[in-house]
Amino acid sequence: MSNYDEEYDEVDVEEAPKKKKFNIFDWYYRDGKGVEGDDINALKEPTVKNGFKLAFRKLGKLMSANLLFVFGNFPIFFIILAMSGILSESSSAPLNPQWGVLKGAMLFDQSAELSSYLNMLGGKVSVNVINTPTIVFFCLGILLLFTMGFTKVGTSYIYRNIVLGEPIFPFSDFLYIIKRNWKQALIFGIIDTIFIAMFAYNIYFLFINYSASAMNPLMLLFTIVMAIIYLIARQYAYLMIFTFDLKLTKIIKNSLYFVMLGIKRNLACVGFTLLLLILSAGLFIIYMPIGLILPFVITIALIDFIGVYCAYPNIDKYMVDHSKSTETEEVTVE
C-alpha cells in the first residue's frame, strides 16, 4: 500500500525565459553603452573639444529639451499663423506710390500722356489686410509673455545638469525647477520677452530703412551691439535664478557684470552661435523642409546649450565659494 505522506525530493526545473514585451520607450530609458575613455569634466575643462563631445553624447537629452521649449512656448504658433497671412484677407495695391497721384489727375485730364504714364506705373502687388481672426491670434500670441520665463528656466536647468554631469530626466527636471522658481521665472520672462521684441523690431525697422537717413547705419550697428550684450546677460540671469537665492534686481545686476567678467567665453559663445545660425540658414536655402524642421527639433537646444556651456563656468568661478561649499550672493567687482 502506497504511503501518500511520503516526502519526495524537490527537483529544480529551470523556467523558460519570458519573452520581453515590446515597449516603444525602451530606447529612451535603456542604459547607454558607457563612455569610451575618460569621463568628460566639462566644468573643470570647459574646452571647445569637450563641448562638442558632450553635445554629441547628450543629443537625445538636448532634443527632448528642445521639444519642451517649443511646445512650452505654444503661443508662438499663434503669432506665426497670424503673420503667415493665411487668416488675413487678400487685396491689391499699386506698386508705385505715384500711381495714386496720376489716377487723381486722370479725373480732370484724360490725355494720352497721362494714360500712358498710368499704364506704365499701374503694376499692383498683393497685400494682406488684417482682419478679426488675425487680431485674435495676435492677442493669443501675447501669452508668450507668461510662458517664456518658465520654459527658459526649465531648459537651462537641464543644460546646466548636462555640463555638471548629473543624472538628467528632462520632463521631471523641467517641472521641478519651474515649481521652485516660478515667481522669478515669470517676472523675468515677461521682461525678457519685451526686450527681445523691442530689439527685433528696432533691428528690422532700421534694416529696411537703412538708406533713409545717414544716422540709420550707425543706429543699426549700435542696436545690434546692445542686443548681443543683452542676449549674453540674459543667459547668466536665467542660470542664477535657480542656482542662487538672490533677489531679481541682484540677478540682473550680476548678469551685466558677467558680460565683461567672462568676455573671452562670451565672445566664443557669440561666434559659435552665429556659425550655427549661418549653417541653419544655409540648410533652409538649400533644402527648405530640413531648414524649417531643425529649429523645432534641435537648433534652439544647441544654441541654448552653447550659452550655458560658456556661461556656467564663469558663474562657478566667480560666485561659488568652493572652500566652504556655499554660494555667494553677489559678484564683487573692485
Secondary structure as GFF3:
##gff-version 3
##sequence-region A 1 334
A	DSSP	alpha_helix	26	29	.	.	.	ID=ss1
A	DSSP	alpha_helix	48	57	.	.	.	ID=ss2
A	DSSP	alpha_helix	59	72	.	.	.	ID=ss3
A	DSSP	alpha_helix	75	84	.	.	.	ID=ss4
A	DSSP	beta_strand	89	94	.	.	.	ID=ss5
A	DSSP	alpha_helix	99	106	.	.	.	ID=ss6
A	DSSP	alpha_helix	112	120	.	.	.	ID=ss7
A	DSSP	beta_strand	124	129	.	.	.	ID=ss8
A	DSSP	alpha_helix	132	141	.	.	.	ID=ss9
A	DSSP	alpha_helix	144	164	.	.	.	ID=ss10
A	DSSP	alpha_helix	170	180	.	.	.	ID=ss11
A	DSSP	alpha_helix	182	208	.	.	.	ID=ss12
A	DSSP	alpha_helix	216	243	.	.	.	ID=ss13
A	DSSP	alpha_helix	248	261	.	.	.	ID=ss14
A	DSSP	alpha_helix	263	286	.	.	.	ID=ss15
A	DSSP	alpha_helix	288	294	.	.	.	ID=ss16
A	DSSP	pi_helix	295	299	.	.	.	ID=ss17
A	DSSP	alpha_helix	300	319	.	.	.	ID=ss18
A	DSSP	beta_strand	320	321	.	.	.	ID=ss19
A	DSSP	beta_strand	326	327	.	.	.	ID=ss20
###
